[in-house]
Every structure is written in C-alpha cells, then in structure tokens.
Amino acid sequence: MPVHYPFSAVLGCQADDLDDMGLALVLTTISPEIGGVLVRGEKGTAKSTAVRGLAAVLPSISVYAGDRFSIDPADPSAESPDGPFGSAAVVESRPVRLVELPVGATEDRVVGSLHLESALSRGAVEFEPGLLARAHRGLLYVDEVNLLHDHLVDLLLDAAAMGRVSVERDGVSVEHAARFVLIGTMNPEEGELRPQLLDRFGLTVEVAAPRDPALRAEVVRRRMAFDLDAPAFVERYVAAERDLTARVSAARALVGKVRLTAPGLLKIAEVCAAFEVDGLRADIVTARTAVAHAAWAGRSEVTREDIRRAALLALPHRRRRNPFDAPGLDEDLLDRILGDEELPPEPPEGGPSDGSDSEDSVGLDTPPPSGSGGSTDAEDGSTDAEPPSVEPASEASGVETNTADDAPDQAQSPSGVAGESVTAAAPAYRPRLLTVTGLGTGRTGGRSKAIGSSGRRIGANTSVRGSLHLVETLKAAAGKQAARPRTSAKVELRIEDLRTAVREGREANLVLFCVDASGSMAARKRMAQVKAAVLSLLLDAYRRRDKVGMITFRGEGAELVLPPTGSVDLAAARLDEVPAGGRTPLAEGLLEAARVLQREHLRDPDLRPLLVVVTDGRANSSRKTAQTHGKDAVRRSQQAAAYVAGLGVTTVVIDSESGPMRLGLARQLAEHLGAEHVPVAEVSAEALTSAVHGFTGSTMGRGAA
C-alpha cells in the first residue's frame, strides 16, 4: 500500500484549529448529506495531498466479507447484487476507500460493465462493478474535475442526485447503491467547472500558497523529510491522526442529536435570501453544514458561529450569476445579517407563535412543512437570464436615413481616441445553438456532432481503438465457428473478430468571433446589443468547453484581440474593452480571420472551427488604402469572403443592422461566405422559438383556411 502524506501534516494544525480546506473536508465526512467539497486553487497548493491523506483519519466501516458493493450490515433495507446475506454472513471491518476517478476514464469503467472473462470462457452474464460501486460509503476523488468529460459529468450528476446507479447494457441489468463523498480539486486557470456539477458540490474552498516565508520554508522542510523517510515521518503524526479519527467518530455520533432551532433556521434563510442564491439547495446545505459544525465543536445546538462558518463554505459558489463573476462572499454583509448577538432562545411551549410549524427545532431529516413553496425537487431550480426585449426586425430595405438616432450613445464612456467610444454590453441571455456541420473527431465537448469515445452507439468497426462492442464481436465470430477447429464448447475468438463501438457524441470547437467595431456599430446603441449577443455566445461556449478567439476590425485594420484560448472569462474581459468608431475595413477582418483559422488548423487538425462574423455588412477602406481602393471596398470584401468560403469553414453572420430602413448588406455577405444569416435579435433561443411557433401557427392557419 502506498504511504500517504499525513492529513494533519498537510493542514499544519491540530483538530481545534483547522483551516477552511481541512474543515470543509472533515464536515462533509461527518455529514455526507452535505454533498462533498470542491477545492479550488493555484497549482502546487497541496490540494491532492490533503484529499489523499483524509481517508486515513476516517473511522473504519463494517461490510460483508466478499461484498463488492460495500452495503452496511446494520441497514436492513440495504441490498447488494452480491447478496442476499444471511445472519450467518461474515462481517468484517475495513478502512474507508479513497477511489480516484481519472479524467480520461471510460463510461464502462465508471458505472461497470459485463465481465468479459466470464462471458467468453463460461458463457455467463456477470456484472463487473465500476468505480461508483467501489466508492460506496467512501470517498470519490476527481483531480482536475473541471477537465472531466461531459458524459462522465452526467453520470456523476445522476449518481449524486439519486444515490444509486442503474446499468442497462450488453444484457446486464443491475441497480446498486452509490452514496459517496464527492471531492474535486481544480485549478481555475485551466477552465471553470460546468455549472450543473458545480452546484452539486455542497461546499467549496479557495486555497493559495502562503506568502509568509517562514511558513513556506516549513512546508518545504516537511516535504523533504517525508521524501527522505516516509514511514518515520508518518510515525511522528500518529497521535495527531488518532485524535482526528476519534473526534470525527464522536461528531458522527452527535450529529443526529444536534438541534437547529426555528430562529436559527430562519437566520439561515435570511442569509441565503440576502445573497440571492438560486434554488433551495443552498439553504439545505447551509443548515446541514451548521449542524455538522456544531457536532464537530461538541455542541448540541447550532449557534451563530456555526451558521457563519457554514455560510462561508456553502454559499460562495452558489451566488455566482455567471461564469465571469469573481467567487467569494461579502463577510461584512454576512456579519450584518447575523448580528452581534447569539440566536434567540425558542419560545416557551404553548407560547406565542410566529405562524411557523409547532415543532421548535429541526434535524437533518425533518421534512419541509406543507405549503412552504418548495421541495427537494426545487433544489435544482435555476433559470437563465431573460433575453432583453427587442423590437421585431423590419423587412424593409433601402438606405438608412441620417437621424439623431444614428449618433453614438451619449452614455458611452470615452476610449481616449477621437471618434471612438466604449459601450457596456446589455444583459446576456440564453442563445440559440450554433454548430459546425458534419461529423468531427475532436475532443469531447457539447457543441457539434462527433465520432468519439462517448455518446450513443451507432455501429461498430474493426479499429483497435475504442471500447469493445461485445455483441458485434460475437456476431462476427459466430459465422466462422464451423470453419475453425474447436476443442471445446467455448466460442473461439480471433483478432479479426474484434469489433469496437462507434459512438456519436458531441465535440468542442474553436469559436472565432470576428466583430465589426466601426463607427456604424455605435449608432442606435447597436454595440450594446452586439456585445450582449457575443457575451451570450461566450457563456454558451464556456458551457460547451469550446476554445474561443476574437478579432475586431475598425479604423485602419483588423486586430486579434484574443488569440484562441480556453479561458472564456478572459474573452469576456476583452469584449468589455472593445471600443467602436472609425472606418469599416471588413476585408481586413475576414482575411485576419482566415489567417488565424489556418494557423490553428496546423496546431490541432481535429479542432473544427466555427467562424462568427458580427457586422452590419457595410464596408469602406482604411485611410491607408483609401487612395487606391476607396471605391473598391465592397469588391475587396466580397473577394475576402470568397477566400474564407473556400476554406470550407462553417460560418455564421450575425446581422447587427437595425432600424426601419435597411440595406441588407449583411445578408449579401452571408451569401458570399456560404454562411447562415442570423439577425442579432434572433440570437436568443427564446426569440428563435417564438419565430418558429409563429411561423407554424400562420402556416396552420392558412392550411385550415
């Protein structure tokens, strides 16, 4: 067995003085219903080391001998696929398991699959448990959880929500319990976590390397001592580890007896409401964490300090409105809500009531009162931002009249350059899905269709890469058995019989934005609407794990303001800084996009691009080329569009033109690019749905007439 670095040595403190990371890890093991811990921090901050040391300080658990699913012998309702176990079954004690889920694990390895050796040698259909079964009643650890493939994230979400895993595949039908403490570590610089999974973590902590030279030196000294003689180093912390184990056991025994009074529960609700968290999961997790903290401190009743520590751990990641907001909690506001005094005592039995339930305290399993306006199902409630109200686009064409509305918005802040202004984006919304045509082979994501290692099975082939397709393998071998010499009743398989599954899933793409930032975009507040559309698409790219890049063109030429990157929040920051003003060198913008796309294709041929051109379609030359090409700006933009179209890149033109009189130049540009034309008002998914419903209704009306 590997020797892990002691948990208490990582924390550098005793049980009475745990830091945020240590406290969060301990509390979620005292009360697993909290939902696990997400540890965020820069590289080299001992995140993984602390998690691996945690399992050693947890009390042992009792299991049936030979039970691969680790059900609790003390729970009469627990069932194991390896059971049933009678009263004479042997019960043994073993340490809590720490099961590590690699980011590159296959779906079969996570949930389990058919036992191939039994199937091929004996013709028996047996289930081989996966990592989720092994983690039952233990710890499931995912390092770099933000890099986990989406299909594995979906499996974790289902298991975390239901506490069970159902497997229906390859002739196997198995259901088993999978209740575990989910612990994830991540470096935010490598990308953010999918929102659905982020909300499933009960607690989150931010860690950073100490800045005190003395502390840094002590960390290095301990690590070098461990590397020199690990057993001797671990021996020095045996007493501290034993104390932690005893205290965790005592807290587990006490947690079910801790009282959360009605005033305490109301205070938790006030805190969650004040920080505008989504859904009710925050209230539930905060209450459970406060109860666990009270048990950890040896108290039988939740206090103000318990609620404060619980809120600091349970709320920061739930109050984030979008991926670009900085995490954290305003502690001054928290203290003002909690007040300086302790929680008031319960009213005397039979005394005045505030209209709440007659019970004077609640426990971890107390059901909500009827008519409370929510249930456990409501925990998942979260809504996307409403799209801004936009006037329907007119179909009129012609030259725009020069009115006062064409002037740049006076509320815009100056950029420091004459004729340019910086406009803030309008509120973001849920955008329509833009995809790359065809089937790709890129890394797993959530945008375009692709052939990969995840997704639904659509066939089989003879490739040696991929997961085995057992049924197709046996079919391929079945017709050849008569021609093969056989010495037993077993099916004889050969290399040429093997078939691997062909799966259709989703891939991530490179989304390259080419944004018109010329003077015409500052008219009619177009830039605010354009930035809202781009910001909404950036949010969508974040959720789908795309790489993004951004080009702007205005004035004298085009500029790559953001080289392709996985940091979508950086793209949002650059978008805020984009000014509008000057001429419209559309051709230069398209040619710069072509150069970027060609360069990125050389770097990663499997990463398919999606080019999003945001413009009103107008074009004029820069001052540098005005003398020779001033009258040919439109022709040059058409030539540039034809060149981009020849690259075979899927392109979308978002038309920013507005007003009653329109030239329709963006639609003409889309035709030259072979691109889809989308008015900016129809980038919203709700606007698209309304348009489809309106078209369907009018068509049905005409048919009925």
N, C-alpha and C positions, 0 to 999 in steps of 0.2 A: 504494500500500500504506500502511496506517496505521502511524504510528510509535509503537511500544510503549515504555513506561517500562522502562529497563534493569533486568534481573534483579538485578544486583549493587547497583544503587542502592536497590532496594526492601529488600534484606537489610541494607544498610548495613555490609557487612563484606567481607573477602577470602575466597578459597576455603578458607583454613585455619581459618576461624572462622565457619562457617555456623550460623545458629540452627536450631531444630527444624524450622520450616517449610521453610527452604531445604534442609536436609539431607535431609528426607523426600522432597522433590521430586527432588533430584539422585539419591538412591539408587534410586528407582523407575525412573528413566530409565537408570541403569547396568544394572539387572537388572529388566526389565519383568515377569518372572515373579512379582515381589513382589506385584503386584496393584493398584497405584495408591495414591492418597493422598486422604484426606478432611481438609479444613481446616475446623475449627470455630472460630468466634469472633464477637465482637460486631461490629456494623456499623462500617464505617469503619476497618478494620484492614489494608487493602491486600491482602486475600486474592486478589481477582480480578486486581489489578495484578501480583502476583507470578507467578501462573499464566500470564498472557499474556506476561510477559517471559521465561518459561522456554524457550519454543520457540526463541528467538533464540540461545541459548547451546548448543543441541544440535547435534552434528555432522550434516552433510548425509547423505542416503541416496541410494542408486542405484536407479533404476527404469527400466523400458522406456518409451521415448517413446510417448505416446498411450495408455498403460495406465491406465485409470480406477481400477484396483483395487490399484495400487502393490505388486505382488509383488516379491520380492527376486530379481534376476537371478542371484545367487550360490547360490540354493537350487534345486537341480534338481527337488525334489519340489513346489515351489510352482506352482500352476495359477491362471490368471486366466480369467474368462469372456470377456475380450477377446483371449485367446490362441488357439492357441499361438504363441509367439515363437521363431523360429529363431535360429541362430547369427549371422545377419546383421542381427538386430534392433538398432536403435539404443538404446544405454543412456545415460541422462543422470543428472546429479546435481541434486538439488533440496533445499531446506530441509525440515525436518520440519514437518508441518502441525499446527496447533492448530485442531481442529474444535470449535465450540461447539454444544452441544445445548440449545436453548431449552426451558424447562419446558412451554411450550404447543405443542411440535412435534406433528405428526400421525404416526401409525404408518407411513404411506406414505413420509413424508419421512425417517424414521429408517432403515428397512430397505430402501427402494427400492420401485419400482412399475413398471407398464407405461408406456413412453414414449408419451404420448398423441399427440404430433405425428406420430410415425411411424405409429402405429396408424390415425389418422384420415386422414392425407394419402396414405400409401402402402399401407395395409393390412398393414404389417409388425409382427410382435410383437417388440419390443425392450425390453430391461430398462434402466431408468434407475437407477443406483446411488444409495443413500441415504447418510446421514451416517456410518453404521458402516463402509461401504466406503471412504469418503473418509478416515476416521480410521485405517485400517490402517497399522501401523508408525509411528503418530504419537501425538498426544495427543487424548483426547476429554474436553472440559471441560464440566461441568454446574454452572452457577452456581445457587445456591438448590436444591441437589439434593434437599433434604428436601421441596420442594414439587412434585417431579416426579410426574406422573400414574402411577398404579399400572400401567397397561398398558404404559407406556414402561419402568418399572422391570423388569417381567417380560422385556422384550426385552433390556435390558442384562444381566440375570442370565443369560439363555441365552447371549448372546454372550460374556460374561466366562467362563462355565464351559466352553464348547466351543471358543472361539477361531474360530468360524465362524458364518455367517449363512445360513439356508436360507429361500428365498422361494418360496412356492407359492400364487399368487393370480392371478386375471384372465388365465389362460392362460400365465403365466410360471412357469418352474421354473429357479431359479438357486441355486447354492451358491458362496460365496466366503469367503476368509479374512478375519477381522476381529480382529486382535490389536492392541490399543492400550493405552496407559497411561491408565487412568480416573482423572480428578482431579475431585473435587467440593468445592465450598465451600458453607457454610451458616451461618446464624445460629440457634443453638439456641432463641432466644426465639420464633422463628416456628414451632416444632414440631420434633419429633425425626424421625429417619430410620427408615424401615422396617427391621426387624431383618435380614431376608434380604439387603438391599442393603448395610447397614452392615457385615456380616461379609465381604462381597466386597471391601471396601477393605483392601488389605494393611496400610497404615499410617494413623495418624490423629494430628493435632496440634491443640493448643488454642492460639489466638493471642489476644492482648489488646493494646490500645493502651498504649504506655509511659507510666509515671507520672512519669518524670523530666522536668521542664520543659525542660531543655537538649535532650534527645532529641526531644521533641515539636516544639520550635522548629526543629530541624534537618530534620525531616520536612516541615514546612510550607515551609521555605526551599527545599528541593529541588523540591517540587511546584510552587511558584510559578515557579522557574527553568525547569522543563520546560514549563509552560504558556506562558511568555513566548517561548521559543525552543527548541522540541523538538529539532530537528536538532543544534544546538550543545550542548545538554545531553547527548544521546546520545553525541556525539563524545567527551565527557570520560570516558566509561566504556568506550570501545572496547578499551583494553588489558585492563581487568579482565574484560570479557566474553570476550575472546580466551583469557585464561588459564583461565577456567572451561571453555570449549569443549575446550581441549587436555587439561585434567585429566579431563574426562568421557570423552574418547576413550581416554586411557591406562587409565582404570579399566575401561572396557568390554573392552579387550584383555586385562586382567589377571584379570578376574573368573572366567573359566573355569579359571584355574590356582591359585586360592586354595584352600588345604587347610583343611577343617573336621575337626579330629581327633575321634577317638572320645570322649575326655574332654570336648571342647567340645560335642559333640552331646548327651552325657549331661547336661551342665550346663544346656543349653537345655531339655531335657525336665524337669529338676528345677524350673526356674523356672516353666515353664508349668503343671506339676502343682501347685506351691505356690500359684499364683494361681487355680487351679480354673477354667481356661478350658474352654469347650466344644469338643469335637471335636479333631482333629489339625491343622487349618489353622493354628492359632497356632504350633505347633512348626515347621511347614514355612516359614511366612512369617518367623518369627524367624531361622531358620537362613539363609534366603536373604538377609535384610537384613544379618545379621552378615557374611556373605561379601562382600556389596556394600560394606559399610562398610570392611572390610579392604582391598578393592581401591581404594576411594576414598583411603584413607590410604597406599596404595602398599605394603602388606604382602602377603606370600604365604601367611600363616597367620592364622587367626582367633584373636584374643586375648580376654581377659576384658572389656576396654573395648568391643570390637566387640559382644559379646553384650549388655552393659549398654545401650548406645545402641539396639541393635535391639529389646530388650525394652521400652524406654520408648516406642518408636514403634509396635510391633506389638501390644501386649497391652492397653492401657487400654480400648479399645472392645470387647474380646472378653471381659473379665472381668465386664462388667455383667450382673447376673442378670435385671434387668427395666428398662423404660424410666425408672423413677423413681429408680434408683440414680445417685449422682453419679459421673461418669467420673474416671479417674485411676489412678495406680499408687503403691503404698507403696514409696518408694525405699529406706527403711531396711530393709524386708524383702528387697527385691531385693539390696541390698548384703550382707546376712547370708547369703543363699543363694549368692551368687557368691564370697564370701570375699575376703580381702585379697590373697591370692597369685595369681600367674598360673596359667593352666591347666597341669596336669602334662604332662610330655612323653609321647609314645607309648611303650608298652613295646617293647623290642627285638624284632626279627623272630624269630619262633620262641620267644619268651619266654612267661611266664605269661599266661594269658588269663582274662578275667572271664566267659567264656561268650558274648561277643558275636561278631559276624562277624569273620572273619580279616582283612578289609580294615582298615587302620589310619586311613583318612580317607575322607571322602565329599565329593562335589561336588554341584552343583546338580541334576544329573540322575541321581544314584545311586538305584536303586530300593530300596524297603524290603526288609529280609530277610524271607524267608518265615516265617510263624508269628508275625509281630510283633503280630498282633492288630488290624491296621488297614490301610487302603489309602487311596489318594487319594479314593476314593468316600466314605470315612468322614469326610472333612473337613467334609462338610455336616451331620454328625450334631449335632443339638440337640434337646432334649426339653423339653416344657413341664413346669411344676411339677405334681407329682402332686396330685390333689384330696384334701382332708382326708377321713378316714374318718368317715362319718356313719351313724348308725343309721337303718334304713328307717323312714319315717314311718308311724305307725299310722293306720288309717282310723276309729278310734273317735271318737265325738263326745260332747260333753257339757261340763259346767263343769269347769274345771281346779281341782284341789284345792290348797289353800294349804299347801304343804310347804316344807321347808327349801331345796329346790332352787329355789323361786321367789325367793329372796333374791338381791340383786345379788352378783356375783362379788366376793369379798373381795380378790382380787388387783388389782382395778381401782384406778387412781390417782385421787385426788380431783380434781374440777374446780374446787374453790373455791366451789361453790354447794351449799347444803344439799340433800340428796336426789339429787344428780347425781353421775355418775362417768364417767370416760373409759376406754374399753376398747380395747385394741390388736386389730387385725384378725388373724384366723387366716391361715395361708398361702394365697396365691392359687392358682388352678387355671385350666385351660382351660375357658371357659364355652361353653354352647350358643349358637348364633347366633340373635339376636333381630332381626327385620326389620320394616320398615314394609310394610304391604300395598299392592298395586297397583304401578303403574309411575310413577316420578318423572322429573324433568328436572333434578335438581340437579347440583352439581359432582362430578367423578369421585371415587369412594371405593371402599369394599369391603364395604358392608353390604347395601343394598336394591337391588332391580332398578330399572333406569332406562334411559330412552332418551337417548343422548348420542353423543359423537364417538368413543367407543371401545367395544370389545366385539364380539360376533359380529353379522354382518349378518343381519337378519331380514326385510328388504324394502327398498323404495325409495319415494321420494315426489318431488314436484315442487318441494320447497323449494330456495331458492337457497343455503341454509346447509348446510354439511357437505361430505364428500368425494364426488367424482363416482363414481357407480355406472355404469361403462362398459357393462357387458352390458345393463342395463336401458335405458340411453340409446340404444344401437344397436337394441334391440328396438322402442323407441318410434318410432324414425325409419324402421325397415325397412318398416313397413306404409304409410308415406306417400310412399315414393320414386316410385311410379308417378304420383302426382298432382303431383309437383314437376318443373319444367323443369330438366333436367340437361345440362350441357355437357361432362361427363367421366364417367369410370367411378367417380369418388370418391363416397362416401356424403355426401349433403347433409344437414347438421345445422342445426337451428334452435333458438332459445332454448326453445321449448315442448317440445323433445325431451329436454332435460337432466333427468336423474334423479340424486338424491343418495341415498346409502346411509342406511338406517335401522338403527341398531345398538343392541343391547341389552347393557348392561354393568351396572356397579354404581355406586351413588352414596354419598356420605357423608350422614349425617343429624345432626340435633340430638338427642342423647340426654339427656333431662332426668330426673334422679333426684329422687324425692320420698320422703324417708326418714323413717320413724317413729323418733323418738329419745326416746320417752316412757319412763316407769318400767317398763312391762311388757317393754320390749326389753332391760332389764338383767337380767331373770330368766333362769335356765337358760343363762346365757352366750350368750344369743341375739345380743347386739350383736356379739360377736366373729365369729359365723357370718355375720351380716348384712354386716358390714364386709368380710369375705372375699369374699362374693358381689359386693358393689358394686365392690371393688377389682379382682376378676377381670373384671367387665364394663368397668371403666375401661381395663384393659390391652387388652381387645378393641377398645374404641373408639379407642384410640391406634393400633392396627394398621390399623384401617379408616378412619382420618383423619376421624373424626367431631368435631363440636363437642360439648362436654358442659357441663351445668349441674347445680346441686344445691340442693335445698330440703330443709330439715329442719323438722319440727313437733314441738313438745313444750311443756309448761308453759303459757304464756299465748298462744301463737300459732305462726305459721309464719315462717320466715326464709329468704331467698335467700342462702345462704352462699357460693355461687359463681355469678355471672352467666355465661351461656353464653360459652364461650371455647374456643380451640383448644389451650390448654395443659392437657393431661391430667395432667401431673405436679403442677400446682397443685391440681387436683381431688383427687388422692390425698393431698396435704398437708392440705387442708381436711377430708378424710374422717377422718384420724387425730385431728383436734382435736374431732370431734363428740362431745359428752357425751350421756349418757342419763339420764333422770329426769323426774319430774313427770307432769302430765296428758297426755291424748292428744287434741289438737284436730285430728282428722282432716279435718273440713270445711274448716278454715282452710288446711290443707296443700294440699288439692285446689284450692281457689279461688286460692291463690297460684300454683300450677302453671298454672292456666288463664290468669291474667294474664300470666305470663312467656311462655307459648306464643303468645298473641295479639300481644304486643309483638314477639316475634321474627319472627312471620309478616309483620308490616308491614315489618320491616327486610330480610328475604330471603324472598320468597314461594316460591322454588324449594327452600329448605332444609326438607325434610319432617321433622317431629318424631317421636320415639319416647318416650313417657312411661313411665317405670319406677317404679311405686309399691311401696315396700318396707315392709310393715306386717303386723301380725297381725290387723288388721281391727277391733280394739277402738276405741271412740270414747267420749270424755267431754268435757265443756265446759271451757274455761278458767275461771279464777276470775272473770274479768271478766263472763262470760256465764252463770255458774252459776245466778244467781238467776232469770233469765228463761228460760234454755234448758237447765237442768241435766237435765231429763227428756227433752229432745228432741234429744240429741246424735246418736243413731243416725239419727233422721229428717233432721236437718240434713246429716249426712254422705251420706245417700242422695240428697238434693236436689243437693248439690255434685257427687256422682258423675254424676247425670243431666245436669247442666250441662256437665261435662267431656266426657261421651259425645256431647253434641250438637255439640261442636266437630269431630267426625269424626277425632280423633287416635288413631292406633294406640297402645294401652296394654297394658302387661303388669303384672300384680300378682304380686309375689314374696312368697309367704306365709311369714312367719317363725315361725309358730306351731309349737311342738314339744311333746313330752310325750305320755303315753298318753291324756289326756283333752283333747279339742279342741272348740272352739266352732264352727269353720268359718266365722268371720266374714269372713275374707279372701276366701274363695270367693264369699260373698254379695256382697262389694264388687265383685269382678271381674264378676259378673253385671250389677250396676247400671252399671258402666263399659263394658260390652260388651268386656271385656278378656280376654286369655289369663291363666289362673291357673297359676302355677308355684311349687310348694313350694321353699323355699330349698335343700333337699337335692338338688333336681333341676336347679339352675342349672348344675352341672357337666356338661360334654359327655359325660364317661365315664358319669356316672350315668344320663343320658338314653339312651345307647347300651345300657347294661345293662338298663334298663327295657324298651326296645323288643325286645331279644333275649329277655328273659324272657317278655314277652307273646307273641311269635311262637312260642316253644317250647311254652308252655302251650296255645296255640291249636292247634298241630300235634298236640300230644298228645291233645287232645280229639277232633280230627278223625280221628286214627288209631284212637282207641277206638271 
